[in-house]
């Protein structure tokens, strides 16, 4: 028998640079993920980070790093990566097309 405490949490953390004024971008991405994965994600957190950082983490896996990718993420691939990891049967509507 399993219960919520024994299951892995599904936590997204969006790390952003406050000095670069990326809070609004992080908040928008958080809102998109919360709407898309309502009832599926346990938590979406927004955390200030060091200079130049914009990263999206699912648990301990970095899904997007602005420095490595050379830019900010589009919502479609981020949603697809999260869906594939936590809810593979979930239809993302237009994000799947």
N, C-alpha and C positions, 0 to 999 in steps of 0.2 A: 504494500500500500504506500502511495506517495501522497504528500501534501505540499502545499505552496512553499513551506520552509525548506523542504528537501529538494525542490526543483531549482535549477540554475536560474538566477535572475536575468532578466532581459533589460539591460541598462545601456542607454546611449549617453555618451558625454560629448558635448561639443566644446572644444577648447578654443578660445579666441584671444586675440591681442587687444586689450582695452585701449592702449595707446594709439593703435591704428584705427580706432573707432569701428570695430567690427561686431559690436554687441548686437546691433539691429540685424545684421546678416545671420548671426548665430541664433537669435530669437526667431527669425523667420523660418530657418531650417528646422528648429525645434518644433514650431507650430505645424509645419508640413508633416513631420514624422508623427507627432501626436495625433493629428487628424487621420493620417493613413493607417496607423497601427493602433488605433483606439481599442483598448481591451487586450492587446497583444503585448505591447511594451509595458514593463513594470515602472520604468522611470526614464525621463529624458532630462539631463542636467546640462546647464550652461556654466562653464568654469573659466574664469580669467586665467591667462597663461602668459608666458614670456613674449617678448617682442617678436612680431612677425608670424606668430603661430595661428593657424586655423586648422584644426584637426577634428575628425569625427571618429569616435570610438564606439564599438559595440562590445561590451564587456571588456576583455583584454586585447581586442583586435583593432588595430587602426585601419579604418575603412578608407580614409582620405587624409592626406597631409598636403596642405597647400604648397609647401616648399618642394616636396618630392614631385608633386604632380604639375607644378608650374602654374597653378591657378586655383581658383575656387571650384568646388564641386557643383555639378548640376544635380538637381533633386532626383531625376530619374535613375541614374546608376546607384546612388546612395540607397534609395528605396528598394531597388532590386537586390542589392547586396544584403540589406537587412532582412527582406522577405525571404531570400534564399536560405539565410541562416536560422531564422526563427519561425517562419510560417510558410514553407515552400508551396503550399496549396492555395495561398491567398492570391486572389486576382487583384492586380494593381490598376485595372482599368486602362486608361490611356497611357499610363507609364509603362505598360507592357508592350505597347505597339511601336 
